[in-house]
């Protein structure tokens, strides 16, 4: 039997595993965008029809989250991750095998597998990085965006060398690397874990994933009166959970809507060609890394979560307002929003972790909040396209985005100001 990694080495390996996992949770989706013309031509479809390869996964993010929660109740978190990586790899290969039907099938498989990852990572972070959730969630979010940037930058050159099918299929290799590390992670011994038990949904109460720090309360949780042991399945009845849904919905709606339409918007309003619009809009993706790391660092240094959220909201709103008022400075507005979208997602995930009483409740909150949030997001690209067509311009669509960001900001501030939730009594 191999010796089990412990202490700092174990935490470092687990963090590396989270990063590698995150690199696979957006990259397979955005890989199509740089070579969409070649993909459409190879499949005998229009470029517009090829848009389904971007929209289908977001729909699956919403509809497949109940399955993710079911899977986590039946298997350990590590096994859940390994299964999702295997299915991402399968879908990535299937997407490149045959005609349009094969490509759609592979995309559905990819979206369902990534939906599992969306739910399971926050649960793992809360379980194994107690007291450091904000920073680790920031690294996770930064890695999501790094995966997008990596595949966006390298897929087209790969397609020039080996063709679009092999270029898309080659990203399955990254899932194998991540799976190899997660296979090793199964043997880690970290504080708060119980040997041999699933820490969400399967561990005995005394060995729950939310093991206390020895003082009867979870580390970093303010002391407070005991509350009745409300069943975790009733999270949907809580006002703070619905506020998180509204905040996550506004965030995701804006992100996916703008990701889909920014290049076209810039071409129409500023006169950039396709290549120029693509390069300019890449700042919106790349600078998310800055916000994803910077926001939790600020909170760790004692800056109020509310202050951080206000700053991020101002940066987010700069994009629609700036494009309406001064579209010529679009790179500035996209850079501001890039920082904001990475940071805001991280802060919302961290707030969710802080407001879950235990690991079981975190599992259900993660599935419910992200499922509903992505359900809202799935309507964004289509709705913005319809509004653009109906209005004949981009002013009304940008006002729609501004409205979604206002909901996000208000809901986020309210839930960040709510009374802390005490841990569930053991």
C-alpha positions, -999 to +999 in steps of 0.1 A: +000+000+000+013+035-009+020+059+020-007+086+023+004+122+017-004+143+047-001+180+058+011+207+034+020+182+007-015+168+007-031+202+005-007+213-023-015+182-043-053+187-038-050+223-049-031+212-080-059+187-086-086+214-083-067+236-108-063+208-133-100+199-129-110+236-135-089+238-167-113+211-181-145+227-170-147+255-196-121+248-222-139+220-240-169+244-245-150+274-259-126+253-280-151+254-309-153+292-311-119+299-327-125+273-355-163+277-358-160+283-396-141+251-401-164+231-379-195+244-397-180+237-431-169+202-420-203+193-407-222+209-435-241+234-414-243+272-411-222+291-386-254+301-369-264+265-364-229+259-350-239+282-321-256+252-305-221+240-294-219+270-271-255+271-259-262+234-252-236+231-224-251+261-205-286+245-207-270+213-193-254+233-165-290+240-153-308+207-162-281+183-151-274+196-116-300+174-100-281+144-113-249+159-099-264+160-064-277+125-068-242+112-078-226+129-049-250+112-025-241+078-040-203+082-044-174+099-028-165+134-041-132+121-055-151+093-074-176+119-087-147+140-100-131+110-117-164+100-133-170+135-146-135+137-161-140+104-179-173+116-193-158+149-204-131+130-222-157+107-238-178+136-250-148+154-264-139+124-285-175+117-296-179+153-307-152+149-333-161+115-347-188+119-372-216+142-385-237+169-369-257+144-348-224+130-333-212+165-326-244+174-308-243+142-288-208+148-277-216+183-267-245+171-246-222+146-229-196+173-222-222+197-208-237+171-184-202+161-171-191+197-166-224+204-147-212+178-122-179+197-118-197+230-113-214+216-083-188+193-067-158+217-066-173+242-041-182+213-019-146+200-020-132+234-013-154+239+017-146+204+030-108+205+026-098+241+027-116+254+058-107+290+066-091+294+031-123+290+010-121+325-005-085+322-018-090+286-031-123+295-048-104+324-064-077+301-077-105+278-090-122+306-108-089+318-122-083+283-135-117+282-152-108+313-172-072+301-178-087+270-194-108+291-216-078+313-226-056+282-232-081+265-255-090+297-273-054+304-281-042+269-291-071+253-309-068+272-341-030+265-345-037+229-337-064+228-364-040+242-389-016+213-381-039+183-377-074+194-388-103+206-367-115+171-356-082+162-341-077+196-327-109+194-307-103+158-297-068+165-285-082+184-254-092+150-240-055+145-232-058+173-206-087+154-189-064+124-186-037+144-169-063+157-144-077+122-138-042+109-130-038+135-103-073+129-089-066+092-088-037+100-064-059+125-045-081+096-033-054+086-009-049+120+007-052+124+044-063+159+052-075+174+085-113+171+088-116+140+066-127+107+081-108+077+068-126+058+042-159+077+043-177+099+018-178+133+035-210+145+018-241+125+024-224+094+037-203+101+067-215+096+103-226+128+120-195+129+142-173+127+112-191+150+089-172+170+063-178+200+085-157+187+113-152+214+139-119+229+150-123+214+185-142+243+200-177+232+189-180+256+160-166+256+125-135+277+121-143+313+110-179+310+120-192+335+145-205+321+177-243+322+180-274+306+194-281+271+184-308+266+157-331+237+151-315+210+129-334+221+098-332+194+071-308+203+044-333+194+017-353+226+026-326+250+013-350+262-014-372+277+014-345+300+026-345+336+016-307+338+015-306+309-010-330+327-033-309+359-030-278+338-041-299+324-070-307+360-081-271+371-077-257+341-095-284+344-122-276+380-129-239+373-130-242+342-153-268+358-176-245+388-182-214+367-186-228+343-212-248+369-230-218+392-235-194+363-242-217+353-271-223+387-286-193+410-278-174+403-310-205+410-331-214+441-310-179+455-314-179+448-352-213+467-355-206+496-332-168+502-335-162+488-369-137+462-359-132+432-382-137+397-369-101+392-358-099+426-342-132+421-323-121+387-311-088+400-298-104+430-281-131+408-264-104+384-251-096+409-224-130+401-209-119+365-204-083+369-196-086+396-169-110+375-150-079+358-134-071+392-118-105+395-101-107+358-092-074+361-072-077+397-061-112+396-045-105+368-020-071+383-012-088+416-003-113+397+019-085+378+036-069+411+044-100+422+062-118+442+035-156+438+040-173+414+016-199+442+010-171+467+000-156+441-024-190+434-039-197+472-044-163+476-061-169+446-084-204+458-093-190+492-104-165+475-126-191+452-141-215+480-148-187+499-165-190+476-196-227+482-206-226+519-195-192+524-212-202+508-245-233+530-245-214+562-236-179+558-251-177+527-273-143+538-286-128+529-252-142+494-253-109+477-242-110+497-210-147+487-203-141+451-212-110+450-189-130+463-160-158+438-166-133+410-170-118+417-135-154+420-122-169+388-136-140+367-123-141+383-088-178+383-084-182+346-092-156+338-066-172+360-039-207+345-045-193+309-042-175+319-010-207+335+005-225+303-004-199+282+014-201+304+045-239+301+046-241+263+044-244+247+079-226+215+069-213+195+040-247+180+031-263+214+030-234+228+009-240+200-016-277+209-020-271+246-020-244+243-047-267+222-069-298+244-063-281+278-066-259+269-096-287+250-113-311+279-111-284+304-119-273+286-151-310+281-160-313+319-160-280+322-179-291+298-206-317+323-217-292+351-221-276+347-255-309+340-272-328+367-255-301+393-263-301+382-299-339+385-301-338+420-285-311+431-309-331+419-339-363+435-326-346+469-317-323+470-347-293+480-325-273+473-293-287+500-270-316+480-257-296+448-253-270+466-232-298+481-211-310+445-205-275+435-194-275+465-171-307+454-155-294+419-149-263+434-133-284+456-110-303+425-098-270+408-092-255+437-072-286+442-050-291+406-043-254+400-036-252+430-011-284+419+007-272+383+012-237+395+022-253+417+049-275+389+063-270+375+097-244+347+098-258+312+097-245+291+127-232+256+120-256+227+124-253+212+159-236+178+161 
